Amino acid sequence: MIIGLDSSIAGLANAIGPMVGASAAGLGLQAPFILSAGILGVGTLVVVLWVRERQQGLKDQEVA
C-alpha cells in the first residue's frame, strides 16, 4: 500500500509541478525560483520544529 501511495503522490507532483512553474513563469523568469525557495523554506521550518519537538520529548522521557 505504501508503494502505491508513494507512486500516486509522485505522479501527482510530476503533473502539478510543471503547471505551477509555468504559471509562476508568467510573472517573470525569477518567480519560479522565488516560489521554489519559499516552498523549501517552509519545508525546512516544518522539519526543524518537528525535530526539536521530538528531541524535547526524548529528553523528557530520559528524566522520568
PDB file of N, CA, C, O and CB in Angstrom:
ATOM      1  N   MET A   1       0.815  -1.184   0.000  1.00  0.00           N
ATOM      2  CA  MET A   1       0.000   0.000   0.000  1.00  0.00           C
ATOM      3  C   MET A   1       0.867   1.258   0.000  1.00  0.00           C
ATOM      4  O   MET A   1       0.546   2.227  -0.689  1.00  0.00           O
ATOM      5  CB  MET A   1      -0.932  -0.008   1.195  1.00  0.00           C
ATOM      6  N   ILE A   2       1.952   1.254   0.759  1.00  0.00           N
ATOM      7  CA  ILE A   2       2.818   2.430   0.836  1.00  0.00           C
ATOM      8  C   ILE A   2       3.449   2.720  -0.526  1.00  0.00           C
ATOM      9  O   ILE A   2       3.559   3.880  -0.923  1.00  0.00           O
ATOM     10  CB  ILE A   2       3.915   2.226   1.903  1.00  0.00           C
ATOM     11  N   ILE A   3       3.861   1.678  -1.241  1.00  0.00           N
ATOM     12  CA  ILE A   3       4.490   1.888  -2.548  1.00  0.00           C
ATOM     13  C   ILE A   3       3.490   2.511  -3.509  1.00  0.00           C
ATOM     14  O   ILE A   3       3.852   3.404  -4.274  1.00  0.00           O
ATOM     15  CB  ILE A   3       5.030   0.557  -3.121  1.00  0.00           C
ATOM     16  N   GLY A   4       2.249   2.063  -3.487  1.00  0.00           N
ATOM     17  CA  GLY A   4       1.220   2.640  -4.350  1.00  0.00           C
ATOM     18  C   GLY A   4       0.934   4.087  -3.999  1.00  0.00           C
ATOM     19  O   GLY A   4       0.756   4.923  -4.885  1.00  0.00           O
ATOM     20  N   LEU A   5       0.889   4.384  -2.705  1.00  0.00           N
ATOM     21  CA  LEU A   5       0.641   5.753  -2.262  1.00  0.00           C
ATOM     22  C   LEU A   5       1.796   6.662  -2.687  1.00  0.00           C
ATOM     23  O   LEU A   5       1.574   7.780  -3.152  1.00  0.00           O
ATOM     24  CB  LEU A   5       0.449   5.802  -0.728  1.00  0.00           C
ATOM     25  N   ASP A   6       3.020   6.180  -2.526  1.00  0.00           N
ATOM     26  CA  ASP A   6       4.193   6.951  -2.928  1.00  0.00           C
ATOM     27  C   ASP A   6       4.179   7.213  -4.435  1.00  0.00           C
ATOM     28  O   ASP A   6       4.477   8.322  -4.879  1.00  0.00           O
ATOM     29  CB  ASP A   6       5.483   6.212  -2.528  1.00  0.00           C
ATOM     30  N   SER A   7       3.837   6.205  -5.206  1.00  0.00           N
ATOM     31  CA  SER A   7       3.777   6.368  -6.663  1.00  0.00           C
ATOM     32  C   SER A   7       2.688   7.353  -7.064  1.00  0.00           C
ATOM     33  O   SER A   7       2.878   8.149  -7.983  1.00  0.00           O
ATOM     34  CB  SER A   7       3.533   5.018  -7.343  1.00  0.00           C
ATOM     35  N   SER A   8       1.556   7.305  -6.385  1.00  0.00           N
ATOM     36  CA  SER A   8       0.466   8.230  -6.691  1.00  0.00           C
ATOM     37  C   SER A   8       0.868   9.672  -6.402  1.00  0.00           C
ATOM     38  O   SER A   8       0.600  10.570  -7.201  1.00  0.00           O
ATOM     39  CB  SER A   8      -0.782   7.864  -5.890  1.00  0.00           C
ATOM     40  N   ILE A   9       1.509   9.888  -5.261  1.00  0.00           N
ATOM     41  CA  ILE A   9       1.931  11.240  -4.898  1.00  0.00           C
ATOM     42  C   ILE A   9       3.010  11.742  -5.852  1.00  0.00           C
ATOM     43  O   ILE A   9       2.996  12.907  -6.249  1.00  0.00           O
ATOM     44  CB  ILE A   9       2.446  11.274  -3.449  1.00  0.00           C
ATOM     45  N   ALA A  10       3.945  10.867  -6.222  1.00  0.00           N
ATOM     46  CA  ALA A  10       4.998  11.271  -7.163  1.00  0.00           C
ATOM     47  C   ALA A  10       4.397  11.612  -8.524  1.00  0.00           C
ATOM     48  O   ALA A  10       4.815  12.580  -9.158  1.00  0.00           O
ATOM     49  CB  ALA A  10       6.054  10.152  -7.313  1.00  0.00           C
ATOM     50  N   GLY A  11       3.429  10.833  -8.975  1.00  0.00           N
ATOM     51  CA  GLY A  11       2.772  11.121 -10.251  1.00  0.00           C
ATOM     52  C   GLY A  11       2.015  12.437 -10.208  1.00  0.00           C
ATOM     53  O   GLY A  11       2.042  13.207 -11.168  1.00  0.00           O
ATOM     54  N   LEU A  12       1.342  12.692  -9.099  1.00  0.00           N
ATOM     55  CA  LEU A  12       0.617  13.948  -8.940  1.00  0.00           C
ATOM     56  C   LEU A  12       1.575  15.133  -8.935  1.00  0.00           C
ATOM     57  O   LEU A  12       1.301  16.164  -9.549  1.00  0.00           O
ATOM     58  CB  LEU A  12      -0.206  13.931  -7.650  1.00  0.00           C
ATOM     59  N   ALA A  13       2.695  14.981  -8.243  1.00  0.00           N
ATOM     60  CA  ALA A  13       3.694  16.055  -8.207  1.00  0.00           C
ATOM     61  C   ALA A  13       4.284  16.296  -9.596  1.00  0.00           C
ATOM     62  O   ALA A  13       4.526  17.440  -9.981  1.00  0.00           O
ATOM     63  CB  ALA A  13       4.817  15.715  -7.206  1.00  0.00           C
ATOM     64  N   ASN A  14       4.513  15.224 -10.341  1.00  0.00           N
ATOM     65  CA  ASN A  14       5.053  15.378 -11.703  1.00  0.00           C
ATOM     66  C   ASN A  14       4.044  16.032 -12.640  1.00  0.00           C
ATOM     67  O   ASN A  14       4.432  16.641 -13.637  1.00  0.00           O
ATOM     68  CB  ASN A  14       5.472  14.017 -12.268  1.00  0.00           C
ATOM     69  N   ALA A  15       2.773  15.915 -12.337  1.00  0.00           N
ATOM     70  CA  ALA A  15       1.752  16.550 -13.166  1.00  0.00           C
ATOM     71  C   ALA A  15       1.528  18.010 -12.766  1.00  0.00           C
ATOM     72  O   ALA A  15       1.383  18.879 -13.626  1.00  0.00           O
ATOM     73  CB  ALA A  15       0.439  15.774 -13.068  1.00  0.00           C
ATOM     74  N   ILE A  16       1.501  18.272 -11.469  1.00  0.00           N
ATOM     75  CA  ILE A  16       1.184  19.623 -10.993  1.00  0.00           C
ATOM     76  C   ILE A  16       2.403  20.544 -11.028  1.00  0.00           C
ATOM     77  O   ILE A  16       2.261  21.737 -11.295  1.00  0.00           O
ATOM     78  CB  ILE A  16       0.629  19.560  -9.573  1.00  0.00           C
ATOM     79  N   GLY A  17       3.593  20.013 -10.766  1.00  0.00           N
ATOM     80  CA  GLY A  17       4.802  20.828 -10.705  1.00  0.00           C
ATOM     81  C   GLY A  17       5.042  21.692 -11.936  1.00  0.00           C
ATOM     82  O   GLY A  17       5.224  22.902 -11.803  1.00  0.00           O
ATOM     83  N   PRO A  18       5.049  21.107 -13.122  1.00  0.00           N
ATOM     84  CA  PRO A  18       5.279  21.942 -14.313  1.00  0.00           C
ATOM     85  C   PRO A  18       4.190  22.999 -14.541  1.00  0.00           C
ATOM     86  O   PRO A  18       4.469  24.089 -15.040  1.00  0.00           O
ATOM     87  CB  PRO A  18       5.375  21.057 -15.538  1.00  0.00           C
ATOM     88  N   MET A  19       2.954  22.667 -14.171  1.00  0.00           N
ATOM     89  CA  MET A  19       1.879  23.656 -14.332  1.00  0.00           C
ATOM     90  C   MET A  19       2.083  24.843 -13.395  1.00  0.00           C
ATOM     91  O   MET A  19       1.887  25.991 -13.794  1.00  0.00           O
ATOM     92  CB  MET A  19       0.507  23.008 -14.069  1.00  0.00           C
ATOM     93  N   VAL A  20       2.471  24.574 -12.166  1.00  0.00           N
ATOM     94  CA  VAL A  20       2.723  25.654 -11.209  1.00  0.00           C
ATOM     95  C   VAL A  20       3.928  26.480 -11.657  1.00  0.00           C
ATOM     96  O   VAL A  20       3.909  27.708 -11.582  1.00  0.00           O
ATOM     97  CB  VAL A  20       2.957  25.082  -9.786  1.00  0.00           C
ATOM     98  N   GLY A  21       4.971  25.800 -12.121  1.00  0.00           N
ATOM     99  CA  GLY A  21       6.165  26.502 -12.596  1.00  0.00           C
ATOM    100  C   GLY A  21       5.866  27.382 -13.801  1.00  0.00           C
ATOM    101  O   GLY A  21       6.355  28.509 -13.889  1.00  0.00           O
ATOM    102  N   ALA A  22       5.070  26.872 -14.722  1.00  0.00           N
ATOM    103  CA  ALA A  22       4.717  27.663 -15.903  1.00  0.00           C
ATOM    104  C   ALA A  22       3.849  28.859 -15.515  1.00  0.00           C
ATOM    105  O   ALA A  22       3.992  29.947 -16.072  1.00  0.00           O
ATOM    106  CB  ALA A  22       3.984  26.789 -16.936  1.00  0.00           C
ATOM    107  N   SER A  23       2.959  28.647 -14.567  1.00  0.00           N
ATOM    108  CA  SER A  23       2.115  29.761 -14.106  1.00  0.00           C
ATOM    109  C   SER A  23       2.969  30.834 -13.441  1.00  0.00           C
ATOM    110  O   SER A  23       2.761  32.027 -13.663  1.00  0.00           O
ATOM    111  CB  SER A  23       1.031  29.256 -13.121  1.00  0.00           C
ATOM    112  N   ALA A  24       3.926  30.409 -12.628  1.00  0.00           N
ATOM    113  CA  ALA A  24       4.809  31.368 -11.965  1.00  0.00           C
ATOM    114  C   ALA A  24       5.707  32.066 -12.980  1.00  0.00           C
ATOM    115  O   ALA A  24       6.042  33.238 -12.808  1.00  0.00           O
ATOM    116  CB  ALA A  24       5.661  30.666 -10.896  1.00  0.00           C
ATOM    117  N   ALA A  25       6.098  31.358 -14.032  1.00  0.00           N
ATOM    118  CA  ALA A  25       6.962  31.969 -15.052  1.00  0.00           C
ATOM    119  C   ALA A  25       6.233  33.072 -15.805  1.00  0.00           C
ATOM    120  O   ALA A  25       6.860  33.954 -16.391  1.00  0.00           O
ATOM    121  CB  ALA A  25       7.461  30.908 -16.038  1.00  0.00           C
ATOM    122  N   GLY A  26       4.906  33.017 -15.786  1.00  0.00           N
ATOM    123  CA  GLY A  26       4.130  34.088 -16.404  1.00  0.00           C
ATOM    124  C   GLY A  26       4.324  35.420 -15.685  1.00  0.00           C
ATOM    125  O   GLY A  26       4.072  36.482 -16.255  1.00  0.00           O
ATOM    126  N   LEU A  27       4.770  35.359 -14.439  1.00  0.00           N
ATOM    127  CA  LEU A  27       5.032  36.576 -13.660  1.00  0.00           C
ATOM    128  C   LEU A  27       6.445  37.092 -13.858  1.00  0.00           C
ATOM    129  O   LEU A  27       6.774  38.185 -13.397  1.00  0.00           O
ATOM    130  CB  LEU A  27       4.790  36.316 -12.188  1.00  0.00           C
ATOM    131  N   GLY A  28       7.280  36.324 -14.533  1.00  0.00           N
ATOM    132  CA  GLY A  28       8.673  36.690 -14.758  1.00  0.00           C
ATOM    133  C   GLY A  28       9.558  35.473 -14.562  1.00  0.00           C
ATOM    134  O   GLY A  28       9.146  34.496 -13.937  1.00  0.00           O
ATOM    135  N   LEU A  29      10.757  35.525 -15.086  1.00  0.00           N
ATOM    136  CA  LEU A  29      11.630  34.362 -15.010  1.00  0.00           C
ATOM    137  C   LEU A  29      12.168  34.097 -13.606  1.00  0.00           C
ATOM    138  O   LEU A  29      12.578  32.974 -13.313  1.00  0.00           O
ATOM    139  CB  LEU A  29      12.774  34.536 -15.954  1.00  0.00           C
ATOM    140  N   GLN A  30      12.176  35.090 -12.746  1.00  0.00           N
ATOM    141  CA  GLN A  30      12.662  34.886 -11.381  1.00  0.00           C
ATOM    142  C   GLN A  30      11.594  34.272 -10.473  1.00  0.00           C
ATOM    143  O   GLN A  30      11.926  33.684  -9.445  1.00  0.00           O
ATOM    144  CB  GLN A  30      13.136  36.209 -10.796  1.00  0.00           C
ATOM    145  N   ALA A  31      10.340  34.401 -10.835  1.00  0.00           N
ATOM    146  CA  ALA A  31       9.240  33.969  -9.975  1.00  0.00           C
ATOM    147  C   ALA A  31       9.291  32.479  -9.621  1.00  0.00           C
ATOM    148  O   ALA A  31       9.085  32.143  -8.455  1.00  0.00           O
ATOM    149  CB  ALA A  31       7.931  34.276 -10.646  1.00  0.00           C
ATOM    150  N   PRO A  32       9.557  31.559 -10.577  1.00  0.00           N
ATOM    151  CA  PRO A  32       9.611  30.142 -10.185  1.00  0.00           C
ATOM    152  C   PRO A  32      10.707  29.844  -9.164  1.00  0.00           C
ATOM    153  O   PRO A  32      10.531  28.988  -8.297  1.00  0.00           O
ATOM    154  CB  PRO A  32       9.824  29.280 -11.411  1.00  0.00           C
ATOM    155  N   PHE A  33      11.817  30.534  -9.260  1.00  0.00           N
ATOM    156  CA  PHE A  33      12.913  30.320  -8.322  1.00  0.00           C
ATOM    157  C   PHE A  33      12.568  30.853  -6.937  1.00  0.00           C
ATOM    158  O   PHE A  33      12.902  30.236  -5.926  1.00  0.00           O
ATOM    159  CB  PHE A  33      14.185  30.983  -8.836  1.00  0.00           C
ATOM    160  N   ILE A  34      11.904  31.994  -6.899  1.00  0.00           N
ATOM    161  CA  ILE A  34      11.472  32.564  -5.620  1.00  0.00           C
ATOM    162  C   ILE A  34      10.409  31.668  -4.993  1.00  0.00           C
ATOM    163  O   ILE A  34      10.432  31.438  -3.784  1.00  0.00           O
ATOM    164  CB  ILE A  34      10.924  34.007  -5.811  1.00  0.00           C
ATOM    165  N   LEU A  35       9.482  31.161  -5.797  1.00  0.00           N
ATOM    166  CA  LEU A  35       8.457  30.245  -5.312  1.00  0.00           C
ATOM    167  C   LEU A  35       9.085  28.964  -4.761  1.00  0.00           C
ATOM    168  O   LEU A  35       8.690  28.485  -3.698  1.00  0.00           O
ATOM    169  CB  LEU A  35       7.467  29.910  -6.434  1.00  0.00           C
ATOM    170  N   SER A  36      10.052  28.415  -5.474  1.00  0.00           N
ATOM    171  CA  SER A  36      10.747  27.210  -5.002  1.00  0.00           C
ATOM    172  C   SER A  36      11.484  27.465  -3.696  1.00  0.00           C
ATOM    173  O   SER A  36      11.459  26.632  -2.791  1.00  0.00           O
ATOM    174  CB  SER A  36      11.731  26.714  -6.062  1.00  0.00           C
ATOM    175  N   ALA A  37      12.131  28.601  -3.601  1.00  0.00           N
ATOM    176  CA  ALA A  37      12.840  28.938  -2.365  1.00  0.00           C
ATOM    177  C   ALA A  37      11.872  29.055  -1.196  1.00  0.00           C
ATOM    178  O   ALA A  37      12.179  28.621  -0.086  1.00  0.00           O
ATOM    179  CB  ALA A  37      13.621  30.247  -2.534  1.00  0.00           C
ATOM    180  N   GLY A  38      10.721  29.632  -1.440  1.00  0.00           N
ATOM    181  CA  GLY A  38       9.707  29.753  -0.392  1.00  0.00           C
ATOM    182  C   GLY A  38       9.192  28.394   0.063  1.00  0.00           C
ATOM    183  O   GLY A  38       9.027  28.158   1.260  1.00  0.00           O
ATOM    184  N   ILE A  39       8.938  27.498  -0.890  1.00  0.00           N
ATOM    185  CA  ILE A  39       8.459  26.152  -0.555  1.00  0.00           C
ATOM    186  C   ILE A  39       9.519  25.395   0.233  1.00  0.00           C
ATOM    187  O   ILE A  39       9.200  24.733   1.221  1.00  0.00           O
ATOM    188  CB  ILE A  39       8.083  25.370  -1.833  1.00  0.00           C
ATOM    189  N   LEU A  40      10.764  25.484  -0.188  1.00  0.00           N
ATOM    190  CA  LEU A  40      11.843  24.807   0.536  1.00  0.00           C
ATOM    191  C   LEU A  40      12.042  25.411   1.926  1.00  0.00           C
ATOM    192  O   LEU A  40      12.346  24.690   2.876  1.00  0.00           O
ATOM    193  CB  LEU A  40      13.152  24.887  -0.263  1.00  0.00           C
ATOM    194  N   GLY A  41      11.873  26.721   2.048  1.00  0.00           N
ATOM    195  CA  GLY A  41      11.989  27.368   3.350  1.00  0.00           C
ATOM    196  C   GLY A  41      10.905  26.907   4.313  1.00  0.00           C
ATOM    197  O   GLY A  41      11.181  26.663   5.488  1.00  0.00           O
ATOM    198  N   VAL A  42       9.676  26.787   3.824  1.00  0.00           N
ATOM    199  CA  VAL A  42       8.577  26.296   4.664  1.00  0.00           C
ATOM    200  C   VAL A  42       8.843  24.855   5.077  1.00  0.00           C
ATOM    201  O   VAL A  42       8.627  24.490   6.233  1.00  0.00           O
ATOM    202  CB  VAL A  42       7.221  26.401   3.918  1.00  0.00           C
ATOM    203  N   GLY A  43       9.313  24.031   4.138  1.00  0.00           N
ATOM    204  CA  GLY A  43       9.641  22.641   4.458  1.00  0.00           C
ATOM    205  C   GLY A  43      10.737  22.542   5.499  1.00  0.00           C
ATOM    206  O   GLY A  43      10.671  21.706   6.400  1.00  0.00           O
ATOM    207  N   THR A  44      11.735  23.387   5.380  1.00  0.00           N
ATOM    208  CA  THR A  44      12.830  23.397   6.357  1.00  0.00           C
ATOM    209  C   THR A  44      12.313  23.788   7.740  1.00  0.00           C
ATOM    210  O   THR A  44      12.685  23.177   8.741  1.00  0.00           O
ATOM    211  CB  THR A  44      13.946  24.368   5.913  1.00  0.00           C
ATOM    212  N   LEU A  45      11.467  24.794   7.791  1.00  0.00           N
ATOM    213  CA  LEU A  45      10.905  25.235   9.066  1.00  0.00           C
ATOM    214  C   LEU A  45      10.078  24.121   9.727  1.00  0.00           C
ATOM    215  O   LEU A  45      10.158  23.916  10.938  1.00  0.00           O
ATOM    216  CB  LEU A  45      10.034  26.485   8.856  1.00  0.00           C
ATOM    217  N   VAL A  46       9.296  23.414   8.928  1.00  0.00           N
ATOM    218  CA  VAL A  46       8.497  22.308   9.465  1.00  0.00           C
ATOM    219  C   VAL A  46       9.393  21.226  10.049  1.00  0.00           C
ATOM    220  O   VAL A  46       9.123  20.720  11.139  1.00  0.00           O
ATOM    221  CB  VAL A  46       7.596  21.714   8.374  1.00  0.00           C
ATOM    222  N   VAL A  47      10.451  20.865   9.339  1.00  0.00           N
ATOM    223  CA  VAL A  47      11.356  19.819   9.820  1.00  0.00           C
ATOM    224  C   VAL A  47      12.073  20.261  11.092  1.00  0.00           C
ATOM    225  O   VAL A  47      12.186  19.483  12.039  1.00  0.00           O
ATOM    226  CB  VAL A  47      12.381  19.456   8.735  1.00  0.00           C
ATOM    227  N   VAL A  48      12.558  21.499  11.123  1.00  0.00           N
ATOM    228  CA  VAL A  48      13.272  21.981  12.305  1.00  0.00           C
ATOM    229  C   VAL A  48      12.357  21.954  13.527  1.00  0.00           C
ATOM    230  O   VAL A  48      12.770  21.510  14.598  1.00  0.00           O
ATOM    231  CB  VAL A  48      13.810  23.407  12.069  1.00  0.00           C
ATOM    232  N   LEU A  49      11.137  22.418  13.379  1.00  0.00           N
ATOM    233  CA  LEU A  49      10.207  22.422  14.509  1.00  0.00           C
ATOM    234  C   LEU A  49       9.835  21.008  14.929  1.00  0.00           C
ATOM    235  O   LEU A  49       9.707  20.728  16.121  1.00  0.00           O
ATOM    236  CB  LEU A  49       8.947  23.207  14.157  1.00  0.00           C
ATOM    237  N   TRP A  50       9.661  20.118  13.964  1.00  0.00           N
ATOM    238  CA  TRP A  50       9.282  18.737  14.263  1.00  0.00           C
ATOM    239  C   TRP A  50      10.414  18.010  14.986  1.00  0.00           C
ATOM    240  O   TRP A  50      10.168  17.290  15.954  1.00  0.00           O
ATOM    241  CB  TRP A  50       8.911  17.988  12.971  1.00  0.00           C
ATOM    242  N   VAL A  51      11.642  18.193  14.527  1.00  0.00           N
ATOM    243  CA  VAL A  51      12.784  17.526  15.156  1.00  0.00           C
ATOM    244  C   VAL A  51      12.997  18.088  16.566  1.00  0.00           C
ATOM    245  O   VAL A  51      13.264  17.323  17.493  1.00  0.00           O
ATOM    246  CB  VAL A  51      14.072  17.706  14.295  1.00  0.00           C
ATOM    247  N   ARG A  52      12.884  19.389  16.742  1.00  0.00           N
ATOM    248  CA  ARG A  52      13.055  19.997  18.061  1.00  0.00           C
ATOM    249  C   ARG A  52      12.002  19.448  19.030  1.00  0.00           C
ATOM    250  O   ARG A  52      12.314  19.154  20.184  1.00  0.00           O
ATOM    251  CB  ARG A  52      12.957  21.546  17.967  1.00  0.00           C
ATOM    252  N   GLU A  53      10.774  19.311  18.570  1.00  0.00           N
ATOM    253  CA  GLU A  53       9.695  18.789  19.404  1.00  0.00           C
ATOM    254  C   GLU A  53       9.971  17.339  19.803  1.00  0.00           C
ATOM    255  O   GLU A  53       9.739  16.958  20.950  1.00  0.00           O
ATOM    256  CB  GLU A  53       8.350  18.892  18.667  1.00  0.00           C
ATOM    257  N   ARG A  54      10.464  16.530  18.862  1.00  0.00           N
ATOM    258  CA  ARG A  54      10.765  15.122  19.161  1.00  0.00           C
ATOM    259  C   ARG A  54      11.938  15.020  20.124  1.00  0.00           C
ATOM    260  O   ARG A  54      11.923  14.175  21.020  1.00  0.00           O
ATOM    261  CB  ARG A  54      11.074  14.341  17.867  1.00  0.00           C
ATOM    262  N   GLN A  55      12.954  15.862  19.959  1.00  0.00           N
ATOM    263  CA  GLN A  55      14.109  15.820  20.860  1.00  0.00           C
ATOM    264  C   GLN A  55      13.687  16.210  22.269  1.00  0.00           C
ATOM    265  O   GLN A  55      14.159  15.628  23.246  1.00  0.00           O
ATOM    266  CB  GLN A  55      15.232  16.754  20.357  1.00  0.00           C
ATOM    267  N   GLN A  56      12.804  17.189  22.376  1.00  0.00           N
ATOM    268  CA  GLN A  56      12.319  17.610  23.693  1.00  0.00           C
ATOM    269  C   GLN A  56      11.545  16.470  24.344  1.00  0.00           C
ATOM    270  O   GLN A  56      11.668  16.256  25.550  1.00  0.00           O
ATOM    271  CB  GLN A  56      11.428  18.875  23.578  1.00  0.00           C
ATOM    272  N   GLY A  57      10.754  15.740  23.575  1.00  0.00           N
ATOM    273  CA  GLY A  57      10.020  14.605  24.101  1.00  0.00           C
ATOM    274  C   GLY A  57      10.946  13.508  24.579  1.00  0.00           C
ATOM    275  O   GLY A  57      10.673  12.875  25.599  1.00  0.00           O
ATOM    276  N   LEU A  58      12.040  13.267  23.863  1.00  0.00           N
ATOM    277  CA  LEU A  58      13.006  12.253  24.270  1.00  0.00           C
ATOM    278  C   LEU A  58      13.723  12.661  25.555  1.00  0.00           C
ATOM    279  O   LEU A  58      13.993  11.819  26.412  1.00  0.00           O
ATOM    280  CB  LEU A  58      14.023  12.011  23.153  1.00  0.00           C
ATOM    281  N   LYS A  59      14.029  13.948  25.689  1.00  0.00           N
ATOM    282  CA  LYS A  59      14.699  14.426  26.917  1.00  0.00           C
ATOM    283  C   LYS A  59      13.768  14.278  28.115  1.00  0.00           C
ATOM    284  O   LYS A  59      14.211  13.929  29.209  1.00  0.00           O
ATOM    285  CB  LYS A  59      15.144  15.912  26.764  1.00  0.00           C
ATOM    286  N   ASP A  60      12.484  14.540  27.912  1.00  0.00           N
ATOM    287  CA  ASP A  60      11.511  14.386  28.998  1.00  0.00           C
ATOM    288  C   ASP A  60      11.404  12.925  29.439  1.00  0.00           C
ATOM    289  O   ASP A  60      11.218  12.651  30.624  1.00  0.00           O
ATOM    290  CB  ASP A  60      10.131  14.906  28.558  1.00  0.00           C
ATOM    291  N   GLN A  61      11.520  11.992  28.503  1.00  0.00           N
ATOM    292  CA  GLN A  61      11.443  10.582  28.826  1.00  0.00           C
ATOM    293  C   GLN A  61      12.681  10.127  29.601  1.00  0.00           C
ATOM    294  O   GLN A  61      12.585   9.269  30.478  1.00  0.00           O
ATOM    295  CB  GLN A  61      11.280   9.760  27.554  1.00  0.00           C
ATOM    296  N   GLU A  62      13.844  10.701  29.276  1.00  0.00           N
ATOM    297  CA  GLU A  62      15.077  10.328  29.966  1.00  0.00           C
ATOM    298  C   GLU A  62      15.054  10.789  31.422  1.00  0.00           C
ATOM    299  O   GLU A  62      15.579  10.104  32.299  1.00  0.00           O
ATOM    300  CB  GLU A  62      16.293  10.922  29.245  1.00  0.00           C
ATOM    301  N   VAL A  63      14.450  11.943  31.679  1.00  0.00           N
ATOM    302  CA  VAL A  63      14.389  12.487  33.037  1.00  0.00           C
ATOM    303  C   VAL A  63      13.478  11.638  33.914  1.00  0.00           C
ATOM    304  O   VAL A  63      13.757  11.431  35.094  1.00  0.00           O
ATOM    305  CB  VAL A  63      13.897  13.944  33.015  1.00  0.00           C
ATOM    306  N   ALA A  64      12.396  11.152  33.336  1.00  0.00           N
ATOM    307  CA  ALA A  64      11.407  10.394  34.122  1.00  0.00           C
ATOM    308  C   ALA A  64      11.878   9.025  34.497  1.00  0.00           C
ATOM    309  O   ALA A  64      11.151   8.281  35.156  1.00  0.00           O
ATOM    310  CB  ALA A  64      10.129  10.270  33.369  1.00  0.00           C
TER     311      ALA A  64
END
